[in-house]
């Protein structure tokens, strides 16, 4: 990893390739809206959804597992905030996007949903 930011490197073990492949830019975007750990959780969720829904077909097993790792780490980061409203907001965002991807009702873009969840904290 060429760049570490805000003391988050401890949470990125095993995710170096996705950090360099776009998660860093997502983190930078969310950092404008939230503290470092919440911004990293949002970047991880967005990365996971992209990995698991890329091109509308089932991901390869390694991609799926990296996405799962991102979701698990994001969940842990959100649990550390002890902010149940934030945790529920993120969970609802993932539920809505996953449901829409599986043929359910359309959802707003994930980024819009996550920024709204972060904004609901205050």
C-alpha positions as CSV (number, residue, x, y, z in Angstrom):
1,X,0.0,0.0,0.0
2,X,1.7,3.2,-1.1
3,X,-0.4,5.6,1.0
4,X,-1.8,5.2,4.5
5,X,-4.2,7.7,5.9
6,X,-5.7,8.6,9.3
7,X,-4.4,5.5,11.1
8,X,-6.6,3.1,9.1
9,X,-3.9,0.8,7.8
10,X,-4.5,-1.8,10.6
11,X,-8.0,-2.4,9.0
12,X,-6.6,-3.0,5.5
13,X,-4.7,-6.2,6.0
14,X,-5.5,-8.5,3.0
15,X,-7.2,-5.7,1.2
16,X,-4.2,-3.9,-0.3
17,X,-5.2,-4.7,-3.9
18,X,-8.7,-3.3,-3.5
19,X,-7.3,-0.3,-1.7
20,X,-5.1,0.5,-4.6
21,X,-7.8,-0.4,-7.1
22,X,-10.3,2.3,-6.0
23,X,-11.1,1.9,-2.3
24,X,-8.7,4.7,-1.5
25,X,-10.6,7.2,-3.8
26,X,-13.9,6.1,-2.2
27,X,-12.4,6.6,1.3
28,X,-11.3,10.1,0.3
29,X,-14.8,10.9,-0.9
30,X,-16.5,9.6,2.3
31,X,-13.8,11.3,4.5
32,X,-15.4,14.6,3.6
33,X,-18.6,13.4,5.3
34,X,-17.5,11.3,8.3
35,X,-14.8,10.4,10.7
36,X,-12.0,8.1,9.4
37,X,-13.5,4.8,10.7
38,X,-16.9,5.5,9.3
39,X,-15.5,6.7,6.0
40,X,-13.5,3.5,5.7
41,X,-16.6,1.4,6.5
42,X,-18.5,3.2,3.8
43,X,-15.6,2.7,1.3
44,X,-15.5,-0.9,2.2
45,X,-19.2,-1.4,1.7
46,X,-19.1,0.3,-1.7
47,X,-16.2,-1.7,-2.7
48,X,-17.8,-5.0,-1.6
49,X,-21.0,-4.3,-3.5
50,X,-19.0,-3.4,-6.6
51,X,-17.0,-6.7,-6.3
52,X,-20.1,-8.8,-5.8
53,X,-22.3,-7.3,-8.5
54,X,-19.8,-6.4,-11.2
55,X,-21.1,-6.7,-14.7
56,X,-24.4,-8.3,-13.6
57,X,-23.0,-11.8,-13.2
58,X,-21.9,-13.9,-10.3
59,X,-18.4,-13.0,-9.1
60,X,-15.5,-15.4,-9.1
61,X,-15.0,-17.0,-5.6
62,X,-12.0,-14.9,-4.7
63,X,-13.9,-11.7,-5.6
64,X,-16.9,-12.8,-3.5
65,X,-14.6,-13.6,-0.5
66,X,-12.8,-10.2,-0.7
67,X,-16.3,-8.5,-0.9
68,X,-17.3,-10.5,2.2
69,X,-14.1,-9.5,4.0
70,X,-14.9,-5.9,3.2
71,X,-18.4,-6.2,4.5
72,X,-17.2,-8.0,7.7
73,X,-14.6,-5.3,8.4
74,X,-17.1,-2.5,7.7
75,X,-19.5,-4.2,10.2
76,X,-16.8,-4.3,12.8
77,X,-15.8,-0.7,12.3
78,X,-19.5,0.4,12.6
79,X,-19.9,-1.7,15.7
80,X,-17.0,0.1,17.3
81,X,-18.8,3.4,16.9
82,X,-21.6,2.1,19.2
83,X,-24.0,4.1,17.0
84,X,-27.0,1.8,16.4
85,X,-28.6,4.3,14.0
86,X,-25.5,4.4,11.9
87,X,-25.3,0.6,11.8
88,X,-29.0,0.3,10.8
89,X,-28.5,3.0,8.1
90,X,-25.7,1.1,6.5
91,X,-27.5,-2.2,6.8
92,X,-30.6,-0.7,5.1
93,X,-28.5,0.7,2.3
94,X,-26.9,-2.7,1.6
95,X,-30.3,-4.4,1.8
96,X,-31.9,-2.0,-0.6
97,X,-29.1,-2.2,-3.2
98,X,-28.9,-6.0,-2.9
99,X,-32.6,-6.3,-3.3
100,X,-32.6,-4.1,-6.4
101,X,-29.8,-6.1,-7.8
102,X,-31.7,-9.3,-7.3
103,X,-34.7,-7.9,-9.2
104,X,-36.5,-6.2,-6.3
105,X,-37.7,-2.6,-6.3
106,X,-35.2,0.0,-7.6
107,X,-32.9,1.6,-5.1
108,X,-31.1,4.9,-4.9
109,X,-27.4,4.7,-5.7
110,X,-25.4,3.1,-2.8
111,X,-23.3,6.2,-2.3
112,X,-26.5,8.4,-1.9
113,X,-27.8,5.9,0.7
114,X,-24.5,5.7,2.6
115,X,-24.1,9.5,2.7
116,X,-27.6,9.8,4.0
117,X,-26.8,7.2,6.7
118,X,-23.8,9.1,7.8
119,X,-25.8,12.4,7.8
120,X,-28.5,10.8,10.1
121,X,-25.9,10.5,12.8
122,X,-26.0,14.1,13.6
